[in-house]
Amino acid sequence: MTNLTLEFEKPLIELEKRIEDLREFGLKKGIDLSCEIAILEKKADTLRKEIFENLTPWQRIMIARHPKRPTTLEYIHLIFDEFIELHGDRTFRDDGAIVGGIASLRGRPVTVIGTQKGRDTKENIARNFGMPHPEGYRKALRLMKQAEKFRRPVVSFVDVVGAYPGVEAEERGQGLAIACNIAEMAQLSTSIIVVITGEGGSGGALAIGVGDKLIMLENAYFSVISPEGCAAILWKDGSRAQEAAEILKLTAPDLKAQGLIDEVLPEPQGAAHKDSVAMAGLIRDAITRGIDELSGIPPRRLIERRYARLRRIGEFAVQEMPTSDLPMAVSDNEDISTLPDLPDFEGGTDES
């Protein structure tokens, strides 16, 4: 059975269990323990606040991966008034790891797409553990092009560790499918709202993550690679994933500070899975604001703005280095025979 308690939550869970046991004991014995319970509840509130207001990047990643975190379909049914799911990429098959269709948001038709994880082993196998194949991305693109044709805004929910890396996915053009989606989304003539609800890993997230407005939940992450993958590449040691998480700056507050996302949505105390209805309400309001903000922009201007947004990613500053810090150079009239000899390259000879 999956352990649903994260390591840093254990002191809080133990305190909450003590409160529940004390409440049951009082009811069973007919004893008024309300004062004692109130003291413990106040202590639990303080501890909960301390824990969730001082989370490390790695702890946020653990929350983003929590098995009870709301899935895309759960959010869709909580946020939208109606939803008609559409299937298939019209080329190979329907990919359960990506869902999509037409929905109604406060009387406004929209196209919704998103990655979908499973709740149990059977559903995870059917959904390929939320890792899309190329046909999943082609299905998403088909729905986005349909939205463009009928001038419907696109809402994209991202919660994926990465695209499926198996041989069959590569045989069917995984890299090309991701590249095509990124290129097409950059030029789509209808507005795109992207909501990163949990994991936002690598090209698997980018393939449905290009938009006019990027919104992230407080405990989500968005990165070019997972911390484990980064640690394995940089240090040949996947156990240094926590260290990599610090370096990657992949949390919502970090990305907002860098100007890579537009809005960070606060989660209910204890994270989104503690109150999915409240979280869905915040997402609904944010999507509505985003669509309203973009609705009056002409299609050509919308594409220009999106292109400019993408071009701003990865800005850097150039600072002129003082002359004293530059490597030593040989002047035209300097006698090079006075300079120290340089060591030969390994395996080289004087003739070489």
C-alpha positions in Angstrom: 0.0 0.0 0.0 1.3 3.5 -0.9 2.4 5.6 2.1 0.3 8.7 1.9 2.2 10.5 4.7 5.2 12.5 3.7 8.2 12.5 6.0 8.0 16.2 7.0 4.3 15.8 7.7 4.7 13.0 10.3 4.9 15.3 13.4 1.7 17.0 12.3 -0.1 13.7 11.5 0.8 12.3 14.9 -0.6 15.4 16.7 -3.8 15.2 14.6 -4.2 11.6 15.6 -3.7 12.5 19.3 -6.5 15.0 18.9 -8.8 12.5 17.3 -8.1 9.9 19.9 -8.7 12.4 22.7 -12.0 13.4 21.1 -13.2 9.8 20.8 -12.1 9.0 24.4 -14.1 11.9 25.7 -17.2 10.9 23.8 -16.8 7.2 24.9 -16.3 8.1 28.6 -18.6 11.1 28.7 -15.8 13.4 29.8 -15.5 17.0 28.7 -12.0 17.4 27.2 -12.8 20.4 25.0 -10.1 22.6 26.8 -7.4 20.0 26.2 -8.5 19.4 22.6 -8.5 23.2 21.9 -5.0 23.5 23.2 -3.8 20.7 20.9 -5.7 22.1 17.9 -4.0 25.4 18.4 -0.7 23.7 18.6 -1.5 21.8 15.4 -2.5 25.0 13.6 0.8 26.6 14.5 2.8 23.5 13.5 0.9 23.2 10.2 1.7 26.9 9.4 5.4 26.4 10.3 5.7 23.4 8.0 3.8 24.6 4.9 5.2 28.2 5.0 8.8 27.0 5.0 8.9 24.2 2.5 12.1 23.3 0.7 12.1 22.8 -3.1 12.4 19.0 -2.5 9.4 19.0 -0.1 7.3 20.9 -2.7 8.3 18.2 -5.3 7.1 15.5 -2.9 3.8 17.4 -2.6 3.5 17.7 -6.4 3.9 13.9 -6.6 1.5 13.1 -3.8 -0.7 10.2 -4.9 -3.9 11.9 -3.6 -3.2 15.2 -5.5 -6.2 16.1 -7.7 -5.8 14.9 -11.3 -6.7 16.7 -14.5 -10.1 15.0 -14.9 -11.0 15.8 -11.3 -10.2 19.5 -11.8 -12.1 19.5 -15.1 -15.3 18.2 -13.5 -14.9 20.6 -10.6 -14.1 23.7 -12.7 -16.2 23.4 -15.8 -20.0 23.3 -16.2 -20.0 20.7 -19.0 -17.4 18.5 -20.6 -17.4 16.4 -23.7 -14.3 14.2 -24.0 -12.9 13.6 -27.5 -10.6 10.7 -28.3 -7.9 9.7 -30.8 -5.2 11.3 -32.9 -6.8 10.1 -36.2 -3.5 8.4 -37.0 -2.7 5.6 -34.6 -4.9 5.3 -31.4 -6.2 7.1 -28.4 -3.7 7.8 -25.6 -5.1 7.6 -22.1 -2.3 9.7 -20.7 -3.7 12.8 -22.3 -7.4 13.8 -22.1 -9.1 16.6 -23.9 -12.4 17.8 -25.2 -14.9 20.7 -25.3 -16.1 22.3 -22.0 -18.2 25.2 -20.8 -16.7 27.8 -18.4 -19.4 30.1 -17.0 -21.3 29.9 -20.3 -18.2 30.3 -22.5 -17.1 27.3 -24.7 -13.4 26.4 -24.3 -11.2 23.5 -25.4 -9.5 21.7 -22.4 -6.5 19.3 -22.7 -4.3 17.9 -20.0 -2.1 15.0 -18.8 -3.9 12.3 -16.8 -2.4 10.1 -14.1 -4.2 7.1 -12.5 -5.3 6.5 -8.9 -4.6 2.8 -8.6 -2.4 0.3 -10.4 -5.1 -0.7 -12.9 -5.8 2.9 -13.9 -2.1 3.8 -14.0 -1.4 1.0 -16.4 -4.3 2.3 -18.6 -3.0 5.8 -18.4 0.7 4.7 -18.8 1.4 6.3 -15.4 0.6 9.7 -16.9 3.4 9.6 -19.5 2.1 10.4 -23.0 3.0 8.6 -26.2 3.3 10.6 -29.5 -0.3 9.9 -30.3 -1.3 11.7 -27.1 0.5 14.8 -28.2 -1.0 14.5 -31.7 -4.5 14.2 -30.1 -3.8 17.4 -28.1 -2.6 19.2 -31.2 -5.7 18.1 -33.1 -8.0 19.5 -30.4 -6.0 22.8 -30.3 -6.3 23.2 -34.1 -10.0 22.5 -33.8 -10.2 25.2 -31.1 -8.4 27.6 -33.4 -10.9 26.9 -36.2 -13.9 27.7 -33.9 -12.2 30.6 -32.0 -12.3 28.8 -28.6 -9.7 29.5 -25.9 -7.5 26.6 -25.0 -7.0 25.6 -21.4 -4.1 23.2 -20.8 -3.5 21.3 -17.5 0.0 20.1 -17.0 0.9 17.3 -14.5 3.5 15.0 -16.0 6.9 13.7 -15.0 7.9 13.5 -18.7 6.9 12.0 -22.0 7.1 8.2 -22.3 10.8 7.3 -23.0 10.1 3.8 -24.4 11.3 2.4 -27.7 7.8 2.3 -29.2 7.3 6.0 -28.5 10.6 6.8 -30.2 9.6 4.6 -33.2 6.4 6.6 -33.6 8.2 9.9 -33.5 8.1 11.1 -29.9 10.6 13.9 -30.4 8.9 15.2 -33.6 5.5 15.1 -31.9 6.8 17.3 -29.0 8.6 19.7 -31.4 5.5 20.1 -33.6 3.3 20.9 -30.6 5.7 23.5 -29.4 6.0 25.1 -32.8 2.2 25.0 -33.5 1.3 26.3 -30.0 3.6 29.2 -30.6 1.6 30.2 -33.7 -1.9 29.2 -32.6 -4.3 32.2 -33.3 -6.4 31.6 -30.2 -5.6 32.3 -26.6 -3.9 29.6 -24.5 -4.0 29.4 -20.7 -1.6 26.9 -19.1 -2.1 25.6 -15.6 0.7 23.6 -14.0 -1.1 21.7 -11.3 1.6 19.2 -10.1 4.7 18.0 -12.0 5.9 19.9 -15.1 8.7 17.7 -16.3 10.8 18.2 -19.5 9.5 18.1 -23.0 6.5 16.1 -21.8 5.3 19.3 -20.2 6.5 21.7 -22.8 4.5 19.9 -25.5 1.3 21.3 -24.0 2.9 24.1 -21.9 3.3 27.0 -24.4 0.8 29.7 -23.7 -0.2 33.3 -23.4 -0.6 33.0 -19.6 1.2 30.5 -17.4 -0.3 29.8 -14.0 1.3 27.5 -11.4 -0.1 26.0 -8.2 2.1 26.9 -5.2 3.5 23.4 -4.7 3.9 22.5 -8.4 7.2 22.5 -10.3 8.3 23.2 -13.9 11.7 22.1 -15.1 13.7 21.0 -18.2 14.5 17.8 -16.3 13.6 16.0 -13.1 15.9 16.5 -10.1 16.8 12.8 -10.2 17.7 13.0 -13.9 19.7 16.2 -13.3 21.7 14.6 -10.5 22.3 11.4 -12.5 23.7 13.5 -15.4 25.7 16.1 -13.4 27.1 13.9 -10.6 26.3 10.3 -11.8 24.4 10.0 -8.5 20.6 10.1 -8.5 20.6 10.2 -4.7 21.6 13.8 -4.9 18.2 14.8 -6.2 17.5 17.1 -3.3 20.6 19.1 -4.1 19.6 19.3 -7.7 16.2 20.5 -6.8 17.8 23.5 -5.0 20.0 24.3 -8.0 17.3 24.0 -10.7 15.1 26.8 -9.3 12.0 24.8 -10.5 9.4 25.9 -7.9 6.6 28.3 -8.6 8.0 31.1 -6.4 11.4 30.7 -8.2 9.9 30.8 -11.7 7.7 33.8 -10.8 10.8 35.7 -9.6 12.5 34.9 -12.9 9.5 36.1 -14.9 8.8 32.7 -16.5 5.3 32.3 -15.2 2.5 34.9 -14.6 0.7 33.8 -11.5 1.2 31.6 -8.4 -2.0 30.2 -6.9 -1.8 29.6 -3.1 -2.9 26.1 -2.1 -5.2 25.3 0.9 -3.2 24.7 4.1 -1.8 21.3 3.8 -1.7 21.4 0.0 -4.3 21.0 -2.8 -5.3 17.4 -2.0 -6.6 18.5 1.4 -9.3 20.6 -0.2 -9.7 20.0 -3.9 -12.9 21.9 -4.2 -11.4 25.1 -2.8 -8.3 24.7 -5.1 -10.6 24.2 -8.1 -12.4 27.4 -7.3 -9.1 29.3 -7.3 -8.1 27.8 -10.6 -11.5 28.6 -12.1 -11.2 32.2 -11.1 -7.6 32.5 -12.5 -8.6 30.9 -15.8 -11.6 33.2 -16.2 -9.4 36.3 -15.5 -6.9 35.1 -18.0 -9.4 34.5 -20.8 -11.1 37.8 -20.1 -7.7 39.6 -20.3 -6.8 38.0 -23.6 -10.3 38.0 -25.3 -10.0 41.5 -26.8 -6.5 41.0 -28.4 -6.5 40.4 -32.2 -5.1 37.0 -33.3 -2.1 38.5 -35.0 -1.2 40.6 -32.0 -1.8 37.5 -29.7 0.8 35.5 -31.7 3.3 38.4 -31.6 2.9 38.7 -27.9 3.4 35.0 -27.4 6.5 35.0 -29.6 8.0 37.9 -27.7 7.3 36.1 -24.4 9.2 33.0 -25.6 12.1 35.2 -26.8 12.4 36.7 -23.3 13.1 33.3 -21.8 16.8 32.9 -21.0 17.8 36.6 -20.9 21.3 37.2 -19.7 23.5 40.2 -18.9 27.0 40.9 -20.3 29.5 42.6 -17.9 32.8 43.9 -19.2 35.7 42.3 -17.5 38.4 44.6 -16.1 41.7 44.5 -18.1 43.6 43.3 -15.0 41.4 40.2 -14.9 42.1 39.3 -18.6 44.5 36.4 -19.4 48.1 37.5 -20.1 48.8 38.4 -23.7 52.0 38.7 -25.6 52.8 42.1 -27.0 54.2 42.6 -30.5 57.7 43.5 -29.3 58.0 41.0 -26.5 60.7 38.3 -26.6 58.7 35.0 -26.4 61.9 33.1 -25.6 61.7 34.6 -22.0 58.2 33.0 -21.5 57.9 29.7 -19.6 57.6 26.6 -21.6 54.1 25.1 -21.9 53.7 21.4 -21.2 53.1 19.1 -24.2 49.7 17.7 -24.8 49.4 14.1 -23.5 50.5 11.7 -26.1 51.9 14.5 -28.3 55.5 15.1 -29.5 57.6 18.2 -30.2 57.0 17.7 -33.9 53.2 17.5 -33.5 
